[in-house]
Amino acid sequence: MASIAERSLLQPADIPNRRTRFRSERTVRFTESVIREMTRLAAQHNAVNLAQGFPDFPAPQILKDAAQKAIAGDVNQYAITWGAKPFRDAITAKYKRTYGIELDPEREITVCCGSTEGMMASLMAVTNPGDEVVIFEPHYENYGPDTLLSGANRRFINLHAPDWTFDRDELRAAFSKRTKAIVLCTPNNPTGKVFTREELEFIAGLCQEFDTLAITDEIYEHILYDGAQHIPIMTIPGMRDRTILVNSMSKTYAVTGWRVGWVIASPDLSDSIRKVHDFLTVGAAAPLQEAGAVALALPDEYYVNLSRDYGERRDAMLKVLEGAGFKTFRPGGAYYIMADISGFGYPDDMAFTRHLIEDARVAAVPGSSFFENPQEGSQLIRFCFCKKYETLKVAQERLARI
Ligand SMILES: Cc1ncc(COP(=O)(O)O)c(C=O)c1O
């Protein structure tokens, strides 16, 4: 009987070449996610995982009940590809109530598998190879591979510590007729910056001047501190049909594993986004969309409590980190703290993070993973604090010994 190698078109001598032969060019320009790698390392070393941003406390009972009820009630087949009607209606009502944005649930909402898919489908839907996409950095690491996978070129613009402001001339210089979109994340991961109305108006002005889209990641919209206000750039005059708003249930409702998100965009943009979404994933989990309709109908009090609760965890975590010798940057939103490690005398963030995981058994994310040029993040690391107080307490005890 012929061996596998003989039956294959390749001869044994060719087998090492398979590695490159079957590796598409689009995958070789980026690595696997550093954040998710940190989660695996944390598990390996039994470290407290303050790397990946997922809560270790339960989701609201009312959502769990709704999901169970949907499965028991046989909501087990494909939902409409761009989202179950009750969920799209709940999204419509929520945006009207919270921001006064009027949406057509039939033509302007695409429910997808988390905002991860929403961002990918949006970039694939609107960019062509050679188009440019402007990205503020430090940035959530997915935007790098997302733009590469969609064939776009990137222009990175620095947010400058300590308050993560940007230079308006520098941003303007990054725009040209090749600019198809700017990716904006507010409240921002990893910095905690909440873009102000003035900043958004400036960005909106550039989008209109250069005929560019704003693709916004608003996944932390309800996690805000010290009176900060989230303003969707879609509400800035002239931006209603120039914005693709990406969001999800993951962070607001503590259900990162459910993988339910949505994209809001004008009908012509939604047309293209829906096509990409349909052939990528068909749709998000049908019973969880039923629970999503319950989530988005929660009263405003839920969001007030969410911000207050995370605000208390933020304050506790700032104390822990400062007590352990870190210089911290106080976030105005989201649930991360960027910390400066230069006081510890390590050559770079990777060496420090390794020490933190292996010796102190606390995992964080190396700052370099948020920059195109790793050097720029080499004295930064990011901690998340979306954890039970017991978890934060263990982290405190361990960090006190670094
Ligand atoms: C800014 C940002 N966008 C998107 C995501 C992923 O969101 P989802 O779970 O909806 O795919 C994360 C998760 O950490 C995030 O921080």
The ligand as an SDF file (V2000), in Angstrom:
LIG
                    3D

 16 16  0  0  0  0  0  0  0  0999 V2000
  -11.3920   47.6880   22.2840 C   0  0  0  0  0  0  0  0  0  0  0  0
  -11.8900   46.3060   22.1410 C   0  0  0  0  0  0  0  0  0  0  0  0
  -12.5770   45.9760   21.0620 N   0  0  0  0  0  0  0  0  0  0  0  0
  -13.0460   44.7290   20.8770 C   0  0  0  0  0  0  0  0  0  0  0  0
  -12.8140   43.7390   21.7990 C   0  0  0  0  0  0  0  0  0  0  0  0
  -13.3500   42.3610   21.5490 C   0  0  0  0  0  0  0  0  0  0  0  0
  -14.7130   42.4230   21.6820 O   0  0  0  0  0  0  0  0  0  0  0  0
  -15.7430   41.2430   21.3900 P   0  0  0  0  0  0  0  0  0  0  0  0
  -15.7100   40.3290   22.5590 O   0  0  0  0  0  0  0  0  0  0  0  0
  -17.0450   41.9350   21.2520 O   0  0  0  0  0  0  0  0  0  0  0  0
  -15.3100   40.5890   20.1320 O   0  0  0  0  0  0  0  0  0  0  0  0
  -12.0870   44.0310   22.9530 C   0  0  0  0  0  0  0  0  0  0  0  0
  -11.8130   42.9810   23.9370 C   0  0  0  0  0  0  0  0  0  0  0  0
  -10.9820   43.0980   24.7960 O   0  0  0  0  0  0  0  0  0  0  0  0
  -11.6310   45.3540   23.1320 C   0  0  0  0  0  0  0  0  0  0  0  0
  -10.9450   45.6980   24.2050 O   0  0  0  0  0  0  0  0  0  0  0  0
  1  2  1  0
  2  3  1  0
  2 15  2  0
  3  4  2  0
  4  5  1  0
  5  6  1  0
  5 12  2  0
  6  7  1  0
  7  8  1  0
  8  9  2  0
  8 10  1  0
  8 11  1  0
 12 13  1  0
 12 15  1  0
 13 14  2  0
 15 16  1  0
M  END
$$$$
